[in-house]
Amino acid sequence: MAPQPAATHGRASSLGLPARPLGAVGAVSRRALDPRSWGRVRLAADLVVLYLASSAALFALQTVDHTWTNRWLAATFPLAVAGLMRTRRSPDERLNANLLDIAAHVLGVVSLAAMLGIALESILGAERPLELPLRLWLFGCVYLGIVRVMLHVIRTQALRSPAFSVPTLIVGAGVIGTHLVRRLAGETRYGLRPVGFLDANPLPNVHPDDPTLPVLGSPDDLPDAIARTGARHVILAFSAEPDHVLVARVRECEALGVGVSLVPRLYEAINERTTLDHVGGLPLLTLHPVDPRGWQFAIKHGLDRGIALVTLLLASPIMVAIAAAVKLSSPGPILFRQRRVGRDLHSFDVLKFRTMRQPADRVEAFVLREGLAPGGVEGDDRRTPIGRLLRELSLDELPQLFNVVRGDMSLVGPRPERLEFAQQFAQDVARYDDRHRVKSGITGWAQVHGLRGQTSIADRVEWDNYYIQNWSLRLDFRILAMTIAEVLRFREPA
């Protein structure tokens, strides 16, 4: 079957693709930082920096005559670390890699190699079996950690450029395929640049704001579409094609050296705790859902209250100064109270430092635009000078620590919403009420991804539900670290 032109499927390219023949993209794809090429670069960098670390550790012994066991350990330690690094997938190979995971991976691998070194030194009868391995551990962690972080930052920045991103075909031009394209086009950090759909029966684009791509034919036209676009990755979204047809397409991608990903069925129920097993040759995914009423969340809430109480004590001088500044800057109360909805639809008064002047006698009602969440400046901008500064530094949120100590809120969780808006969104947005399974938070996964103020409510719900499904204390601490980074960049909170 010959590939169908995009016009016959009612699709048009509107992702800002270069105005040149699709075949020209193949020249760009050869410059892409594909995982195989990048793996070789990373291995070479690892070995170089590890041998530098070994040399520095050996020099730091401050001994003129190094024993043969020391020289042997310094020579083999880099090889051991490099080998252990490749025994399992590194976090920086994932689409959503982050610096904390990379640092933890380096620390774990180097620590294991150092322990092996201590054991071998003891077996070989070294006089001081701890001396060199501990130095190798210290220098290895520092040197390798810095280089891995630098490589991650360099690659992430490079993949944001169309010249280095990976051209990607999407099999399935339905709701999920279009949503996937919107995410990849809006967040270039993933490094996957959509170049076309493959679908025998594509759905019409009913939402004008959704990105569109040309439909290059049916899944049967995959080899030709890869040749025309220079695609180096294929993502299987939902389509009407039977599974045996899609399996055949996966085999074609493997033969062509093209990477393949897929969106699994029941993806709403899958989280990072999901495990892969096999019954004979049949893969079996076992779901391990998060229980918001389990003992893990009891620990989370205990830590929340403890951290909030300590933070209140430490921040009390700052809060007293802010309260005085708010009182002196304009007439009105120091604290702003607003009724919000939290866990299990429990309502409570959320506390903030007042950042606005009192409204005039006649105030026009605020009308929320369709598809957006409330927040930020609603209607007339009545922020006081001190209020503007408090919002930029997120200091107006400090009184919510009292909400956390009282148990109404958590440090991390979905932002609480006003009752009238919560009722409206529950009717208009799929899975909105799912976010009420946990306590509301001062900060959240959606907020650290830029969803503050009047931004898409559907996107907020997606990120909030991701947080709940994949919750862990590690994720909470990561969000808190990202929040501090956002505050230091003077980002206005929701």
C-alpha positions as CSV (number, residue, x, y, z in Angstrom):
1,M,0.0,0.0,0.0
2,A,1.4,3.4,-0.9
3,P,1.5,6.0,1.9
4,Q,-1.5,8.3,1.9
5,P,-1.0,12.1,1.7
6,A,-1.8,13.9,4.9
7,A,-4.6,15.9,3.3
8,T,-6.6,12.8,2.6
9,H,-6.8,12.1,6.3
10,G,-7.8,15.6,7.3
11,R,-4.6,16.3,9.2
12,A,-2.1,19.1,8.7
13,S,1.4,19.6,10.1
14,S,1.4,22.3,12.8
15,L,4.2,21.5,15.2
16,G,6.7,23.9,13.7
17,L,8.4,21.3,11.6
18,P,11.0,22.6,9.2
19,A,9.7,23.7,5.9
20,R,11.7,21.1,3.9
21,P,11.0,17.7,2.4
22,L,10.5,15.0,5.0
23,G,13.5,13.1,3.6
24,A,15.8,15.9,4.6
25,V,15.1,15.1,8.2
26,G,17.1,11.9,7.8
27,A,20.3,14.0,7.7
28,V,19.3,15.6,11.0
29,S,18.6,12.2,12.6
30,R,22.2,11.0,12.1
31,R,23.2,13.8,14.5
32,A,20.7,12.6,17.1
33,L,22.2,11.5,20.4
34,D,20.8,8.0,20.2
35,P,21.2,5.8,23.3
36,R,23.8,3.4,21.7
37,S,26.1,6.2,20.6
38,W,25.6,8.1,23.9
39,G,26.4,4.9,25.9
40,R,29.8,4.7,24.3
41,V,30.5,8.4,25.0
42,R,29.5,7.9,28.6
43,L,31.6,4.7,29.1
44,A,34.7,6.5,27.7
45,A,34.1,9.5,30.0
46,D,33.5,7.1,33.0
47,L,36.8,5.3,32.5
48,V,38.8,8.5,32.0
49,V,37.5,10.2,35.1
50,L,37.7,7.0,37.2
51,Y,41.3,6.5,36.4
52,L,41.9,10.1,37.3
53,A,40.1,9.5,40.6
54,S,42.2,6.3,41.2
55,S,45.4,8.3,40.5
56,A,44.3,11.0,42.9
57,A,43.4,8.5,45.6
58,L,46.8,6.7,45.2
59,F,48.6,10.0,45.4
60,A,46.6,11.0,48.5
61,L,48.1,8.0,50.4
62,Q,51.2,10.1,50.9
63,T,53.4,7.0,50.7
64,V,56.4,6.8,48.5
65,D,56.5,3.0,48.1
66,H,53.1,1.8,47.2
67,T,52.5,-1.9,47.8
68,W,51.6,-4.1,44.8
69,T,48.1,-4.6,46.2
70,N,47.5,-0.8,46.2
71,R,48.7,-0.5,42.6
72,W,46.6,-3.5,41.6
73,L,43.5,-2.1,43.3
74,A,43.9,1.4,41.8
75,A,44.3,-0.1,38.3
76,T,41.2,-2.4,38.6
77,F,38.9,-0.2,40.6
78,P,37.8,1.9,37.5
79,L,37.1,-1.3,35.5
80,A,35.0,-2.7,38.4
81,V,33.0,0.5,38.7
82,A,32.4,0.8,34.9
83,G,31.4,-2.8,34.8
84,L,28.9,-2.5,37.7
85,M,27.5,0.7,36.1
86,R,26.6,-1.3,33.1
87,T,25.0,-4.3,34.9
88,R,21.7,-2.4,35.2
89,R,20.1,0.5,33.4
90,S,21.4,3.8,34.5
91,P,18.8,6.5,35.6
92,D,20.1,8.9,33.0
93,E,18.9,6.6,30.2
94,R,15.3,7.2,31.1
95,L,13.1,9.8,29.6
96,N,12.4,11.4,32.9
97,A,15.9,11.2,34.4
98,N,16.7,13.5,37.3
99,L,19.9,14.5,39.1
100,L,18.9,13.0,42.4
101,D,18.5,9.5,40.9
102,I,21.8,9.8,39.0
103,A,23.7,10.8,42.1
104,A,22.1,8.0,44.1
105,H,23.1,5.5,41.3
106,V,26.7,6.7,41.3
107,L,26.9,6.5,45.1
108,G,25.5,3.0,45.2
109,V,27.8,1.6,42.5
110,V,31.0,3.2,43.8
111,S,30.2,2.1,47.3
112,L,29.7,-1.5,46.2
113,A,33.0,-1.4,44.3
114,A,34.8,0.1,47.3
115,M,33.4,-2.7,49.5
116,L,34.7,-5.3,47.1
117,G,38.0,-3.6,47.2
118,I,38.1,-3.8,51.0
119,A,37.3,-7.5,50.9
120,L,40.0,-8.2,48.3
121,E,42.6,-6.2,50.2
122,S,41.8,-8.2,53.3
123,I,42.0,-11.5,51.4
124,L,45.4,-10.5,49.9
125,G,46.8,-9.7,53.3
126,A,47.1,-5.9,53.0
127,E,48.4,-4.2,56.2
128,R,45.7,-1.4,56.0
129,P,42.8,-2.8,53.9
130,L,40.6,0.3,54.5
131,E,43.0,3.0,53.6
132,L,43.0,3.0,49.8
133,P,39.5,1.7,49.2
134,L,38.0,4.6,51.3
135,R,40.0,7.1,49.3
136,L,38.9,5.4,46.1
137,W,35.3,5.6,47.3
138,L,35.6,9.3,48.1
139,F,37.4,10.4,44.9
140,G,35.2,8.1,42.8
141,C,32.0,9.4,44.1
142,V,33.0,13.0,43.7
143,Y,34.7,12.7,40.3
144,L,32.2,10.4,38.7
145,G,29.2,12.1,40.2
146,I,30.3,15.5,38.8
147,V,30.9,14.1,35.3
148,R,27.7,12.1,35.2
149,V,25.7,15.2,36.2
150,M,27.5,17.3,33.6
151,L,26.9,14.7,30.9
152,H,23.2,14.6,31.9
153,V,22.8,18.4,31.7
154,I,24.7,18.6,28.4
155,R,22.6,15.8,26.8
156,T,19.3,17.2,28.2
157,Q,20.1,20.6,26.7
158,A,21.2,19.1,23.4
159,L,18.0,17.1,23.1
160,R,15.9,20.2,23.4
161,S,17.2,21.3,20.0
162,P,15.5,19.9,16.9
163,A,19.0,19.2,15.5
164,F,19.7,16.6,18.2
165,S,16.2,15.3,19.2
166,V,15.1,11.9,17.9
167,P,12.5,11.9,15.1
168,T,9.6,9.8,16.3
169,L,6.6,8.2,14.6
170,I,3.4,7.7,16.5
171,V,1.3,4.6,15.6
172,G,-2.3,5.5,16.5
173,A,-3.8,8.9,15.7
174,G,-6.5,8.8,18.4
175,V,-7.0,10.5,21.7
176,I,-4.0,8.9,23.3
177,G,-1.7,9.5,20.3
178,T,-2.7,13.2,20.1
179,H,-2.2,13.6,23.9
180,L,1.2,12.0,23.5
181,V,2.2,14.4,20.7
182,R,1.1,17.3,22.8
183,R,3.3,16.2,25.7
184,L,6.3,15.5,23.6
185,A,5.9,18.8,21.7
186,G,5.4,20.8,24.9
187,E,8.2,19.2,26.9
188,T,11.3,19.0,24.6
189,R,13.4,17.6,27.5
190,Y,12.2,14.1,26.5
191,G,14.2,14.5,23.3
192,L,11.6,12.8,21.1
193,R,10.4,15.0,18.2
194,P,7.1,13.7,16.7
195,V,7.2,13.8,12.8
196,G,4.0,11.9,11.9
197,F,1.2,9.5,12.6
198,L,0.5,6.0,11.2
199,D,-3.1,5.0,11.4
200,A,-5.5,3.4,8.9
201,N,-8.5,5.0,10.5
202,P,-7.4,8.3,12.2
203,L,-9.9,10.2,14.3
204,P,-10.6,13.8,13.3
205,N,-8.9,16.5,15.3
206,V,-11.9,17.8,17.3
207,H,-9.8,20.1,19.6
208,P,-8.4,23.0,17.7
209,D,-5.7,23.6,20.4
210,D,-4.3,20.1,20.0
211,P,-1.1,19.8,18.0
212,T,-1.6,18.0,14.7
213,L,0.8,15.9,12.5
214,P,0.6,14.5,9.0
215,V,-0.8,11.0,8.8
216,L,1.7,9.2,6.7
217,G,-0.3,6.1,6.0
218,S,-1.3,2.9,7.9
219,P,1.0,0.8,10.1
220,D,1.7,-1.3,7.0
221,D,3.6,1.7,5.6
222,L,6.0,1.8,8.6
223,P,9.3,1.1,6.6
224,D,8.4,3.7,4.0
225,A,7.5,6.3,6.7
226,I,10.8,5.6,8.5
227,A,12.7,6.1,5.3
228,R,10.9,9.3,4.4
229,T,11.1,10.9,7.8
230,G,14.4,9.5,9.1
231,A,12.6,8.4,12.3
232,R,14.8,6.7,14.9
233,H,12.0,5.9,17.3
234,V,8.4,4.5,17.1
235,I,5.8,4.8,19.8
236,L,2.8,2.5,19.7
237,A,-0.3,4.3,21.0
238,F,-3.8,3.0,20.9
239,S,-5.1,2.1,17.4
240,A,-7.7,-0.2,15.8
241,E,-5.0,-2.5,14.5
242,P,-4.9,-6.1,15.8
243,D,-2.1,-7.1,18.1
244,H,-0.4,-9.5,15.6
245,V,-0.1,-6.6,13.1
246,L,1.6,-4.4,15.7
247,V,3.9,-7.2,16.7
248,A,5.0,-7.5,13.1
249,R,5.7,-3.8,13.1
250,V,7.8,-4.1,16.2
251,R,9.9,-6.8,14.4
252,E,10.4,-4.5,11.5
253,C,11.6,-1.7,13.8
254,E,14.1,-4.1,15.4
255,A,15.4,-5.2,12.0
256,L,15.9,-1.5,11.0
257,G,17.6,-0.6,14.3
258,V,14.7,1.7,15.3
259,G,13.8,2.1,19.0
260,V,10.2,1.1,20.1
261,S,8.1,2.2,23.0
262,L,4.4,1.6,23.7
263,V,1.6,3.0,25.8
264,P,0.2,0.0,27.7
265,R,-3.5,-0.8,28.1
266,L,-4.9,0.2,31.5
267,Y,-2.1,2.8,31.8
268,E,-4.1,4.7,34.4
269,A,-3.6,1.8,36.9
270,I,0.2,1.3,36.2
271,N,2.7,2.9,38.4
272,E,6.4,2.6,39.2
273,R,5.8,-0.2,41.7
274,T,4.4,-2.4,38.9
275,T,6.5,-5.6,38.5
276,L,7.1,-7.7,35.5
277,D,6.9,-11.5,35.8
278,H,6.5,-14.4,33.4
279,V,4.1,-17.3,33.3
280,G,6.0,-19.6,30.9
281,G,6.7,-17.2,28.0
282,L,3.8,-14.9,28.8
283,P,4.7,-11.6,30.5
284,L,2.6,-10.7,33.5
285,L,2.4,-7.2,35.0
286,T,1.5,-7.3,38.7
287,L,-0.1,-4.0,40.0
288,H,1.0,-2.6,43.4
289,P,-1.3,0.3,44.0
290,V,-0.6,3.0,46.6
291,D,-2.9,3.0,49.6
292,P,-3.5,6.5,50.9
293,R,-4.8,5.1,54.1
294,G,-1.9,2.7,54.7
295,W,1.0,2.9,57.1
296,Q,3.3,4.6,54.6
297,F,1.0,7.6,54.5
298,A,0.8,7.6,58.3
299,I,4.6,8.0,58.4
300,K,4.3,10.8,55.7
301,H,1.7,12.7,57.8
302,G,3.8,12.3,61.0
303,L,6.9,13.6,59.2
304,D,4.8,16.5,57.7
305,R,3.7,17.7,61.1
306,G,7.2,17.3,62.6
307,I,8.9,19.2,59.8
308,A,6.2,21.9,59.7
309,L,6.4,22.5,63.5
310,V,10.2,22.8,63.3
311,T,10.0,25.1,60.3
312,L,7.5,27.3,62.1
313,L,9.8,27.6,65.1
314,L,12.8,28.5,62.9
315,A,10.8,30.8,60.7
316,S,8.9,32.6,63.5
317,P,11.1,35.7,63.4
318,I,10.6,36.0,59.7
319,M,6.8,35.5,60.0
320,V,6.6,38.2,62.8
321,A,8.4,40.6,60.5
322,I,6.1,39.7,57.5
323,A,3.0,40.2,59.7
324,A,4.2,43.6,60.8
325,A,5.0,44.6,57.2
326,V,1.5,43.4,55.9
327,K,-0.3,45.3,58.7
328,L,1.6,48.5,58.1
329,S,1.4,48.4,54.3
330,S,-2.3,48.6,53.9
331,P,-5.5,48.4,56.1
332,G,-7.0,45.0,56.6
333,P,-6.3,41.7,58.4
334,I,-2.8,40.1,58.4
335,L,-4.0,36.7,57.4
336,F,-6.1,35.8,54.4
337,R,-8.5,32.9,54.9
338,Q,-10.3,31.0,52.2
339,R,-12.4,27.9,52.3
340,R,-10.9,25.0,50.4
341,V,-11.6,21.4,49.8
342,G,-9.1,18.7,50.8
343,R,-9.0,15.0,51.4
344,D,-12.3,13.2,51.2
345,L,-13.9,16.5,50.3
346,H,-13.2,17.8,53.9
347,S,-13.4,21.6,53.8
348,F,-11.1,23.8,55.9
349,D,-9.7,27.4,55.9
350,V,-6.4,27.7,54.1
351,L,-4.2,30.4,55.6
352,K,-2.0,32.9,53.7
353,F,-0.4,36.3,54.5
354,R,-2.7,38.9,52.9
355,T,-1.0,40.2,49.7
356,M,-3.8,42.4,48.3
357,R,-5.6,45.6,49.2
358,Q,-9.2,45.4,50.4
359,P,-11.6,45.4,47.4
360,A,-13.5,48.5,46.3
361,D,-17.3,48.8,46.9
362,R,-18.1,47.4,43.5
363,V,-16.0,44.5,42.3
364,E,-16.7,42.7,39.0
365,A,-17.1,39.0,39.4
366,F,-14.2,37.0,38.2
367,V,-15.0,34.7,35.3
368,L,-12.7,31.7,34.9
369,R,-11.8,30.9,31.3
370,E,-12.8,27.4,30.1
371,G,-10.3,24.7,30.8
372,L,-8.2,26.7,33.2
373,A,-7.7,26.5,36.9
374,P,-8.2,29.6,39.1
375,G,-5.3,31.2,40.9
376,G,-2.8,34.0,40.7
377,V,-4.3,37.5,40.0
378,E,-8.0,37.2,39.5
379,G,-9.7,40.3,38.1
380,D,-8.1,43.6,39.1
381,D,-4.5,43.5,40.3
382,R,-4.8,44.7,43.9
383,R,-1.5,43.4,45.1
384,T,0.4,45.6,47.4
385,P,4.2,46.2,47.0
386,I,4.9,44.0,49.9
387,G,2.3,41.5,48.7
388,R,4.0,41.3,45.3
389,L,7.3,40.5,46.9
390,L,5.7,37.8,49.2
391,R,4.2,36.1,46.2
392,E,7.4,36.1,44.2
393,L,9.3,34.5,47.2
394,S,6.3,32.2,48.1
395,L,6.5,33.6,51.6
396,D,2.7,34.3,51.7
397,E,2.3,30.5,51.9
398,L,4.2,30.2,55.3
399,P,1.0,30.3,57.4
400,Q,-0.1,27.1,55.7
401,L,2.4,25.4,58.0
402,F,-0.3,25.8,60.7
403,N,-2.7,23.9,58.4
404,V,-0.1,21.1,58.2
405,V,0.4,21.0,62.0
406,R,-3.4,20.9,62.4
407,G,-3.7,18.0,60.0
408,D,-5.7,19.7,57.3
409,M,-2.9,19.7,54.8
410,S,0.4,18.0,53.9
411,L,3.7,19.6,52.9
412,V,3.4,17.9,49.4
413,G,0.1,17.0,47.6
414,P,-2.4,18.4,45.2
415,R,-3.2,22.1,45.8
416,P,-6.6,22.5,47.5
417,E,-9.4,24.1,45.5
418,R,-12.4,26.3,46.4
419,L,-15.7,24.3,46.8
420,E,-17.5,26.0,43.9
421,F,-14.6,25.3,41.5
422,A,-14.1,21.7,42.8
423,Q,-17.7,20.9,42.1
424,Q,-17.4,22.3,38.5
425,F,-14.2,20.5,37.7
426,A,-15.6,17.2,39.1
427,Q,-18.2,17.4,36.3
428,D,-16.0,18.7,33.5
429,V,-12.6,17.0,34.0
430,A,-12.0,13.2,34.0
431,R,-10.6,11.8,37.2
432,Y,-10.7,15.2,39.0
433,D,-12.1,13.7,42.2
434,D,-9.3,11.1,42.4
435,R,-7.0,13.9,43.7
436,H,-9.1,14.0,46.9
437,R,-7.8,10.6,47.9
438,V,-4.9,12.3,49.7
439,K,-4.4,15.5,51.8
440,S,-3.8,18.7,49.9
441,G,-0.3,20.1,49.9
442,I,1.5,23.4,50.2
443,T,3.4,22.4,47.0
444,G,2.8,19.6,44.6
445,W,4.0,17.7,41.5
446,A,1.9,19.9,39.2
447,Q,3.2,23.1,40.7
448,V,6.9,22.2,40.3
449,H,6.1,21.5,36.6
450,G,5.0,25.1,36.0
451,L,1.2,24.5,36.5
452,R,0.6,27.6,38.7
453,G,-2.0,30.2,38.5
454,Q,-4.5,30.1,35.6
455,T,-3.1,27.1,33.8
456,S,-4.8,23.9,32.4
457,I,-6.9,22.1,35.0
458,A,-6.7,18.9,33.0
459,D,-2.9,19.0,33.1
460,R,-3.0,19.6,36.8
461,V,-5.2,16.6,37.3
462,E,-2.9,14.4,35.3
463,W,0.2,15.4,37.2
464,D,-1.6,15.2,40.6
465,N,-2.9,11.7,39.9
466,Y,0.6,10.7,38.7
467,Y,1.9,11.9,42.1
468,I,-0.7,9.9,44.0
469,Q,-0.2,6.7,42.0
470,N,3.6,6.9,42.3
471,W,3.9,8.4,45.7
472,S,7.0,7.7,47.9
473,L,8.8,9.7,50.5
474,R,11.6,10.0,48.0
475,L,9.3,11.7,45.6
476,D,8.1,14.1,48.3
477,F,11.7,15.1,49.1
478,R,12.3,15.6,45.4
479,I,9.3,17.8,45.1
480,L,10.4,19.9,48.1
481,A,13.9,20.3,46.6
482,M,12.3,21.3,43.2
483,T,10.1,23.8,45.0
484,I,13.1,25.5,46.7
485,A,14.7,25.7,43.3
486,E,11.5,27.3,41.8
487,V,11.4,29.8,44.7
488,L,15.0,30.8,44.1
489,R,14.0,31.6,40.5
490,F,11.3,33.9,41.7
491,R,8.3,31.9,40.3
492,E,4.9,33.0,41.5
493,P,3.0,30.2,43.3
494,A,-0.5,29.0,42.6
